[in-house]
Amino acid sequence: MRPKILLLITILLSLPTLALVANASSPSLYVMYQQYSSTLQITPSHITYKYSSSAYNTTMSSTNNERTIMYNSYSFNVNEGPLTNYTGQVSVNVNPFGISVTSQIPQLARVLLVEPGLIDEVVWAGFTNSTTTVKGLAYFNNTATLLLQFLNGSSFANVTFAISHSQITYQKTLTLLLHKVNLTMTGELQLSVTVQGTYPQRYSKMEFNYEGISAEAPYNTSIAYYNGTYVPAMIWSSEAGGLLSTEVTNLQGNVDFTDIEFFGVNGTFVGSLDNTFSSIYFSHQGLIINLTYNSVNSRIRIVINPTAEYAKPSVSTTVSVNGSPAVVVITNQGVESTANVNLYHKVEVSGPATLVYVNTTTNGGYVTIFPNGSYEYVSQVEPSVTVSNISMGGKTYTAQIVNVSSSSKYVIFNVSMAKNETFAVFKESSNGMVELNSNNYFIYNGKIVVFDDPSMTYYVVYGYQPSSQSSVSSNLLPIIIGIIVVAIIAVILALRRRR
């Protein structure tokens, strides 16, 4: 029994690769959100430290849903004590969507993440009195600097870690000389805020808004880190801010916006990141007023599509379709792209390659991706078709004679099936009729699609058994799989009866 079953399973697994996009219902999306703020204010009479936090996890059906959340804000007077040496270990643990910090040194107040040119984040804000582990949402693409800020009376003492996705855990044994501080709570507020999710439109500009500050950003296409691997992504980032500097006043204010959308197999939505970071530093040393104000605020929202398919890339390139750049990534699970992928198919062009139809806006185009990342555009041509009888090997066959005209390096065309029979495709060359590799033609939507480095004349010969099995449309795969399953059951039942 086993050899027969294994043979049927082998046939099932050896079906050719022709992938199409399936229409699926809207998935249930998983959302993680957090917001932190931290402010240190110094006047001649007192030091004030404030922080606030909020977080939630939920599921929803759309990325632009609104949600009203509650958050707590705390205010403290900072009582500055003597300088004290603190010695201990600081450990950092990095995972795809978060960072945790364990510090044996007290007075940790902020954990900031900076990836130049992409993102700034407040991973955590608060205050620790003893050995404590803190954690928060975080995202970075390649490498970043993690900045730990310990409250040092009227300032912060900084400890930095260079982090990447190639390492999970980082440790340092430190001795920090800090002013010992005690915090006295002066106020606690519970506030509400409406979180309005932004939903970037693929291949469109992005409008950002934050507390009356607005900015516009064009899109960039790239490869970006997502949950353990790199996938095609569209990135929108912008900055709004200003600088004022005089003899007595220094004002620096910035708001950084970053949105990233991640894409998987067939260009489907995998996840997104929406991040806003603001920082204000103000100091005025005058005759009457002396004030220093140091504040950071950050909110981050990560949306995950748990049903999306994505995989480790084997080939990655960027092509231009209708004037728009499209990242195309070949994986062992299929083709990923920032564009919609309507079809992909394995072909042979002096070796294996992948034929892909990508659609960036309203119209798409064909491109052939090679294993080394190079690519060639493919022209879709309209053929002229006549039906006639031809003789081959002493037999007469019905054939469609297809004439095409193109100066492109590669072409693709389709013809309606003339007969419901096996067929093979030939082309006319200087050496006579040459049979095409069966990987280079297939059935799609009831039509025969042919890919080739062009000749003038092709022949679709019906009733002819190709040298290797012709490709099968994915529309027929469910029927074939059903037949195979029935056959397997029949074999099992027959063998049981013999017993």
Steps between C-alpha positions, in 0.01 A plus 500: 500500500771748595676516158172572321396770746844658489486503120168685501625751754812554287281578198302747708812679622653517153222710348642805317519845656239746379379731773208741488361741756197364681215723615491476877275660756640777720717347773477572869798722578697504824594844632759602760515862617697696757563863587762643740602850600774623732577858606768648724457865597758697700455841665714663771248397765419140407535209259189334359483163327186381317419189303192333351427168337228304325485175306254254356477187285189424298361353179311688232384466142650818356825689548326840517276427799487762777535416867469708817747398768577607856845585623653609831725799546717549810687805633783496754726739682859382467701515822864504401739317735876438520708349222501122529684228310264232370648178360299231330414316184271631227350245258308562179284242323382564142205327331325581169246745648637588841795569726546422868763649730607362839705744704666439836576873507203706627351828376437385143257753352500457122580241237530660153568336165660688212552368146633795297301578188209278600356510851520638856304340783436517872506130583426565867475789748460502878728469803666203673621483862672162489582209269214501251407364158317740269375430149313661217407486133785578266591470133821554308596389152871428499716633784411753766624670815318428823540791742440438871457824697543493878363794700796687643333778697464786254631304200525151351792258489509306174591137430488378138475162331551436129237240408417296192280208401797262489527498880227458762669575835744777598666557840720760665640526852510867592589742775299822482556806717151642555335746731278286715141621453173451681171574327202651679173468310324832448226399260329213317259535213302253294437626150344368183621530144352390170745298296425537130681247289665621184469277197749582225385441145744296296691717251353826637627785713437490874351780712617512864338695782599534864358758741459762231828418326464358150743364246489324164724220387551316169537124501821301471516133404748280680567176682419527871532275804182326609473232768826319435551559130503772234198568278404762239390824666381851429636766734366850563705729726502871566622751757364831624691722738684818574803648673533830685825602659595831666743603770253402773255265327538162333193334351508175305180324399443211265220267400598189303241295310560149369255259338602164355278249320628145454399266216516125450413237240302641205546852641254438783498716813719343772513777758564867563670737739383851589739703718515862616781638715526855634777662698527846653803651667469855631737696720489865601762649727392862552504764771155409628412151370730200492333192358600176332238274345585156354211292365448199272175343386446196283215287378531183297242269348584165341237313296548132419310291247534154658383316186744665258766287331860616482835325494874550491606662169721312255504763223415868534487779245319824417329550164307790351139443393314787336759737646459373857767298683400153618708283730471137390625221726514131406457257791435129537139589588434717196561853375480798738472858381404855589275471194213261450617173348231363271698203369840337528638196323831314483655519153823388331726757333848347475424389853218547752326837536170635628243674282301752708206728421513799735243778529597823676197716427235430238708323236772243540773334304701181463858465614739204515714473814824300484674323792775763518245782550519635146179535303358558153172662406259289297282647225144376471415474132182436303546200269338423169359144501389259228405131529639238266613138478871430517705179466754398760677165527273348239181608683253778431402739781268793538708808580460867567754696299587808703685798354645764731702814439727643769847643537507428875735250655211305655132485408183348638178436312187291537264314270163341562504122514383354170450145630473336839803280446858470609721737309855616450639831379768531233672797345655548159875545500788478255527134596134430433225452757629497858285385791478752786584397853167401653565737793470789257133449419200435720123532519357805673132597501430251222770642272842374404767745613841484330823663623813503282793692356303576188478334165275607215283188489374254762295183472262373766470136400198310639504130570878509523653367819765750615847380586434596865167552672346835412422740783154487654288796593451551872127513423525126429704415808201449734349250251829315461559492874147367552558221248829409668339493844222274371761275338695472825182406690412243234846340525476480878151343488607250234800389705284461810255274311788273391585446864 
